[in-house]
Amino acid sequence: MKMKTTVLGAALAVAGFAQIASAVPTAAGLYLIDTATGDTAFAAANAGGVASFNGTLGDYTVNISATGTTISRGAAPSLDLDVANATAGAGATTLQVYYSDGAFGPTAATFSLNTTGPSVGTITTSAYLGSTFFDTTTTLASSVDVYPFTVNGTGSLVGSSYYLTIEDLITATGISVDSRFSTSLSSVPDGGAAILLLGMALSGVGLLRKKLAA
């Protein structure tokens, strides 16, 4: 099958794919790759951080949406990737689904990467921290999902300015597979970090008062 590139909401040109960090998308959104056919699709996120793709890509028929949100001006980011349906046709192998957003920070938080589902098929979920959109240089967490629920990983999320990418790899077995699942990457600001920042601010105020009184 001839390789086809589908562009939704942004310009995209793909010249080979070794790893996601070197791919073309340079904006927040969804990026899909059918590894068997080489077909790709990019759906840019709107101003509210929402991106969606509903249609056929290579050997897969998919209905996918994703959202990126933040609180405290990017200090506690959250990414959600919802696969309402991913049906693999005969001959399908792997569908790579990425959602990337940013820039976030400054952040000192604890993250949690969770997947609900899949009902059938094998899903491998990963989360990455990078210096640009779709940068997979630093892995935050990764695991194979087991029905009905998987905690893919938890840990520290620290950065002054960074981008986040979540990845779901849907693996078929050459037969029709209908997958439904959701993945979320959430973060909660560290209480210790907040107290430290408050202490530093109060110390600065105290020093300033001493200086003005001198």
Secondary structure, DSSP 8 states (H G I E B T S, - for coil): ----EEEESS-------S-GGGSS--SSEEEEEETTT--EEEEE--TTSEEEEEEEETTEEEEEEEEEEEETTTTEEEEEEEEEEEEE-TT--EEEEEEEEEEE-SEEEEEEEEEE--SSSEEEEEEEEESSTT--SEEEEEEEE-SSEEEEEEEEEEESSEEEEEEEEEE--SS-EEEEEEEEEEEEE-HHHHHHHHHHHHHHHHHHHHHHH-
